[in-house]
Amino acid sequence: MTPKVTFIIPVKNEERFLEPCIKSLLSLDYPKDKVEIVFAEGKSTDNTRVIIERYTKKNKNIKILDNPTGNTSIGRNICVENATGDFIMNFSGHAVAPKDFLTIIMKKFNGQPVEVAGVGVSNISPDKQTFNAHVAGAAFLGFMAGSGFFMQNTVFKDERFVEHMSFTCYRKEIFDEVGNFDPEFWCGQDAEFDIRVRKKGYKILYIPDTSIFHYKRDNPRALFHQLYRYGIARMKIIKKHPRTWRIFHFFPSFFVLGVAFFIFLAILHIIPWVIIGLLILVYVGLCFLSTAQVTKNPLIIMTSLFYYLLIKLAYGIGFIRGILPARL
């Protein structure tokens, strides 16, 4: 018997990418009556609701629910509570699924032991997006801001158990045992949820057989805000689950404090400015090497220098800010 899968998608102001997202889910090579798409709409100020409502009129398997808070975590919970599927696919309004995406995931689930609570995949940048988004995507895949640092952006070559994947399909009953997404996390709630899943003794399996096309932020200001919120969320996760901290979580904050410290020493003439120059050269070289392993486009490699700096500053400042009580 083919299991039914519910895609849960909290959205707010997603008109730019929403239609490709919906079309991709309606085009899956999975039985149409076994696919449910549930949106929690957070009082958008653009045409997000209009677009979804247009599709609900022609597709009975699409639902639109209200999320007056705009809180992504609450939106996910609204979707989960109204889902009728046997499995829950955590998805995004600015993501596109390949045609065989769900078929591959459910085949992998078939025969897995019950301790495998979810099957997750990586997300990659689509070919058709803005130059800034391409640079951001390349930076997230580079070792200076990618692998291990942002687990959800890591692309592994082999199948393995992982701590977290943003795009994960879960057995529905897991939510009954673990609970829903924590509404205190306006972002990062999926990472926090996976921690609770693993604490219960379950596993999350990563598969390289398929992936999601995910549109990255193409505005530096929007990207800075996103990474700032990620930094706060990571510190909140560490405060809630102290044993989950990893040394690399602190690297961006060390970077921010280190830059301030060395500039302060140079201003006081304790160290020569040439030391600052040498450190900058080393940093620039590492950034270029990091991106060159992802793409050979010289313009993207050059521009990535700015994006690495933006990512580290935003995440590092947010991480420090997260030490204090704050709402994301």
Summary of the structure (lengths in Angstrom):
residues: 328
radius of gyration: 20.6
end to end distance: 42.4
largest distance: 73.6
contacts: 1090
relative contact order: 0.13
helix: 50%
strand: 16%
